């Protein structure tokens, strides 16, 4: 997720988020924008704490942690991380933790040697008590719903919030926790770029709802070719080697994928036996018959042959090369 990233409902708890990147298990879960840097220890105190640590780029790791101090319940914790690699591919890693009474838990150690340090890393933490088998919800608290779920989109989104009883909805768009002094919801919220929407409600009896978080990743940029083998206009490419076209992000088949072809410009014929495969961010083209010696070939990838995880279609791409003698 890419499109399915972070589709978990925000449940219960209270949270504290500051420079220590830690969240108290006694308050609401949330989505955080993380900063890669030196190792930061998870918070400690009188409550359970769940958080994440982002080690230095040299360590090439990202790790989730849980520490229990005064523990009176068991908790279940879901953590989801989205980051980009240096080649533009979006990766998502998840971890589920059942935290027993007392103790220390370390989650997955994620190997991220190719993480793009110029882009945001998003971490979502969702936790709830499981000892009673229920969420920790205040009776009579208002419930707020959004018409657009967390996800990856290639167009602007208009988010409508609704409450199930008389009350006021408050929201923020900067990742901060909303209070009764935050923006009041009065009309649909237009999302035009990647945004963390946090919102809550207070009813007329002053009951507070849970804190809700939505992460909207807006990606309107189509996938682009970053490398090709052979390189464009090369003069000595193998008669049998596969052709590889690499894009700047993970791709999938588009409506015109079957229209990709290799054409011999000397004979004017299209190679009918071309085999196409797609893996990650690379298209591989193979011919069951050898190409002709010292002939010029053209690879044609039409618009809409592939798409990225947000659904953006590629633009037309043409590659020309000449084969070697042998």
C-alpha positions, 0 to 999 in steps of 0.5 A, spaced: 500 500 500 498 501 498 491 502 496 489 498 502 494 501 507 492 503 514 485 501 513 484 499 521 479 503 525 482 507 530 480 504 537 481 507 544 486 510 549 489 517 550 496 519 547 502 523 548 506 524 542 512 529 542 519 529 541 519 522 544 515 518 539 511 515 544 504 514 545 500 512 552 496 506 552 491 509 556 489 514 551 487 514 543 491 511 538 493 515 532 498 516 525 504 519 526 509 523 521 516 520 523 523 523 522 529 518 521 534 520 526 538 517 532 535 512 536 530 515 541 528 511 547 521 509 548 518 513 553 517 511 561 512 512 566 507 510 570 503 507 564 504 502 559 507 506 553 507 503 546 511 507 541 516 506 535 524 508 534 527 510 528 534 508 528 540 512 524 540 511 517 547 507 518 543 502 522 538 501 517 533 499 521 526 501 524 523 498 530 517 498 534 517 497 542 513 496 548 514 497 555 510 496 561 511 499 568 504 499 572 500 494 568 493 492 570 490 490 563 493 486 557 493 490 550 493 488 543 497 493 539 497 494 531 503 498 528 503 500 521 509 503 517 509 506 510 515 509 507 518 510 500 525 507 498 530 511 494 527 508 487 520 511 489 517 504 491 512 505 497 513 499 502 508 498 508 510 493 514 505 491 519 506 488 526 501 485 531 503 485 538 499 482 544 502 485 550 502 480 556 501 483 563 508 486 565 514 485 561 518 488 555 516 487 548 520 489 542 517 488 535 519 487 528 526 489 526 525 492 519 531 492 514 530 499 510 537 500 507 534 504 501 529 508 505 528 515 502 530 520 507 527 526 503 520 523 504 515 522 510 515 516 514 508 514 517 507 510 523 500 508 525 499 505 532 492 502 534 491 499 541 486 497 545 485 493 552 483 486 551 482 483 558 475 485 558 474 483 551 471 490 549 474 497 547 475 502 552 469 506 550 465 511 554 457 509 555 453 515 551 460 518 547 458 521 540 460 517 534 463 520 528 464 517 521 468 520 515 465 518 508 472 517 505 477 512 509 484 512 510 488 510 503 492 512 497 488 516 492 490 520 485 485 525 486 483 530 491 478 528 496 472 531 499 471 529 506 464 529 510 464 528 517 458 526 521 456 525 528 450 520 531 447 525 536 447 533 537 454 535 538 460 539 535 466 536 531 473 538 532 478 537 527 486 538 525 490 537 519 497 538 522 497 532 526 496 535 532 490 532 537 484 536 536 481 540 542 475 544 543 479 550 541 481 546 534 477 547 527 470 546 528 467 542 522 462 546 518 463 543 511 466 538 507 474 538 508 478 538 501 484 534 501 489 536 496 495 533 498 498 528 503 494 529 510 493 527 517 486 528 519 485 528 526 478 529 529 473 528 535 466 530 537 463 533 544 456 532 545 451 537 548 452 533 555 459 534 554 461 527 553 467 526 548 468 521 543 474 517 541 479 520 537 479 518 530 485 519 525 485 518 517 491 518 513 490 521 506 496 519 501 494 524 495 499 521 489 497 525 482 504 523 479 504 518 474 510 513 474 516 515 470 521 510 466 528 511 470 532 506 467 532 501 461 536 495 459 539 497 453 539 504 454 536 508 449 539 509 442 545 504 444 548 500 438 551 493 440 545 490 444 545 482 445 541 478 440 538 474 446 538 478 452 531 480 455 529 488 455 528 491 462 524 497 463 525 500 470 520 505 473 521 510 479 515 506 483 512 500 484 507 498 478 501 494 476 498 492 469 494 497 466 488 497 460 493 497 455 499 492 458 497 487 452 499 493 447 506 493 449 510 491 443 517 490 440 518 492 433 524 491 428 524 497 424 528 494 418 523 489 417 517 493 419 515 486 423 512 486 430 515 480 434 509 476 435 513 471 440 514 477 445 513 475 453 512 480 458 512 480 465 512 485 471 515 485 478 515 490 482 517 496 478 520 493 472 517 490 466 521 485 462 520 483 455 523 477 452 523 474 445 523 466 444 527 467 437 533 471 437 533 478 434 537 479 427 544 481 427 545 489 426 538 491 426 534 496 429 529 495 434 523 499 437 520 498 444 513 501 444 509 502 451 503 506 450 499 510 455 495 506 460 500 500 459 501 500 466 499 504 473 502 506 479 499 503 486 495 510 486 492 508 479 496 514 475 497 511 468 504 512 465 505 516 459 507 513 452 514 511 452 519 509 446 526 505 446 530 504 440 536 500 440 541 497 435 543 489 435 550 487 435 553 483 430 553 476 434 
